[in-house]
Amino acid sequence: MPPSDTAFMARALELAERAAGWGDVPVGAVVVQEGRIVGEGANVRERDADPVGHAEVVALRAACRAAGRWRVDGATVYVTLEPCVMCAGALVNARVARLVYGAADPKGGAVRSAFGICDDPRLNHRLEIVGGVLAEPCGAVLSAFFRAARMRRRAGGA
């Protein structure tokens, strides 16, 4: 694993922690081209009341706005949680070259766990996929978030 993979994933983890701070599931993502971040995002579904406000979509939108086009050819996307079906489709449609994710999502992961969208031979684009980068800290931030949410529910909070 290149050292840059862990460095960019660490940035995605910082973004995930921001999302937790405003009450969203802590997932962060960065889009990297030619060794520099060109887009980043965190989950904003709750904050913005946006059903497609997933970290990957937010980061891809920022990268595409910066480039002035809908494709991010040659880009690597780093995300703390294995992408869902919607986000995996967005990665394919944006022509991302490489995906690096942290924690696997056994129930909803659409890259390796539940589906294989990003390298499905029926689609017109496939990505290189690397899973498990900083998986433990990526999983820990999610576990802590959901543990705290369960405790709030048990205590009668929101």
Salt bridges, closest charged atoms under 4 A:
ASP5 OD2 - ARG98 NH2 2.71
GLU14 OE1 - ARG11 NH1 2.75
GLU40 OE2 - ARG11 NH2 2.65
ASP48 OD1 - ARG47 NE 2.95
ASP73 OD2 - ARG69 NH1 3.42
ASP73 OD1 - ARG71 NH2 3.31
ASP119 OD2 - ARG112 NH1 2.71
ASP120 OD2 - ARG122 NH2 2.50
GLU128 OE2 - ARG98 NE 3.29
